[in-house]
Amino acid sequence: MDKKKIVIVGLGGMGRGWLGEIKKHPDYQLIGIVDTDTELLENIAKPTGLSEDKGYISIEDAVRYGEKPDVAVISTPINTHHSIVREALGLGINVICEKNMAETIQQGRQMLQASLDHPELCTAVGTQNRFTPGFWSAKQFFKSPECEEKFGKLGVIKWYDNGYRGETRWGWRRHLMEIYAMDQAPHWYDSLRCITGMDIVQVKADCFMPRYSQWHGSSTIMANLALAAPDDYKHRHNWVWCQLFGDWQLGGPSSSSFQFFGEKGQFAIEDQALHLKLYKDPTNRTISIEEDAYLPIDAGPIRGTPYERQGVILEQMSKGIDSAGKTQPDTCFKEAFKSFAVSMAAIESSHTGQAIWVPKYWEDFPCYQG
């Protein structure tokens, strides 16, 4: 089978991460780098193994002066995603776009519409955290018979992340108004949706800079999220509530905690496994528990592949191309837009002080109806 030709648009930190995954996947051949940094393009041989003439300053030039790729990985700053994605799709190229999907909800809607206008092409957003062993184990646990037996109905989630990143802003992120909310939080919204199989339908959030911060954009988010299955969007009692805290400026060692509370027990995602605490008497949750675990071996391979993270996205993109778009990656634009919309709702909520009804962003698209 011929290898699929792939280019990377934006050879920064994320682009180099994708480069490593592409080199490990047997279905792909890197044929070019697109970047506006001409000095970088003159020196692509060492990191990529490509000759200097395989560097281009636009996706159009890559097609005009090189070979048309099957796939473009777009790992440029967020504010550029919208136009580059539409250009690539217009050229008949399958697209993997880094998160956050876009800078504004209007841009994201246009990207979604462009993908719907090209059903023969595959799209994906790089929310690869859903394909980590721990999060995959949580998703599989909720689908297993053990969940009903040991955990029961999910009611509350507490999601905490202190990913300390140093004393100063860095790279293109320093230009973001809402640094954490635009760059890291989208991973969490997507992972929550993937694990639970629900949509986030309401958001009340505050994005801010701690008073000691010298950054120019917010490094912290506190959000209350309501998750619901489609049939329960308007059934508030059936909502699952999540308290989410994320920060890049607390200082000290980085840490995270992902806890899920149900009617019969609770669990935390710890590294690759779930640590379960089961109530011996579910009618009295305060007395005694017994501990258990749900392991990656119980969950099975991530999406039936030998890969994790970006490797799963590349594998799904390869299979999707073989199907001429009939089989789309899990994080295709139709799916990813619902996670992206939460990030926009959180920012809108912070700016207005209001709880935001998230489905308002997508409910007029025919692809979500019926």
URFEN-V454884 format. One record per helix or strand of 2 or more residues. SS is the DSSP state (H for helix, E for strand). FROM is the first residue (numbers start at 1). LEN is the number of residues. Records with the same first field share a line. If there is no record, write none. Layout:
SS=FROM-LEN, FROM-LEN
//
This chain:
E=4-6, 28-7, 55-2, 71-4, 94-4, 123-3, 154-9, 199-10, 220-9, 240-8, 255-8, 265-6, 273-7, 289-6, 356-2
H=13-12, 38-4, 44-5, 52-3, 59-7, 78-13, 105-12, 128-4, 133-11, 145-7, 171-5, 179-5, 185-12, 230-3, 236-3, 296-4, 302-3, 310-13, 333-20, 358-4, 366-3
//
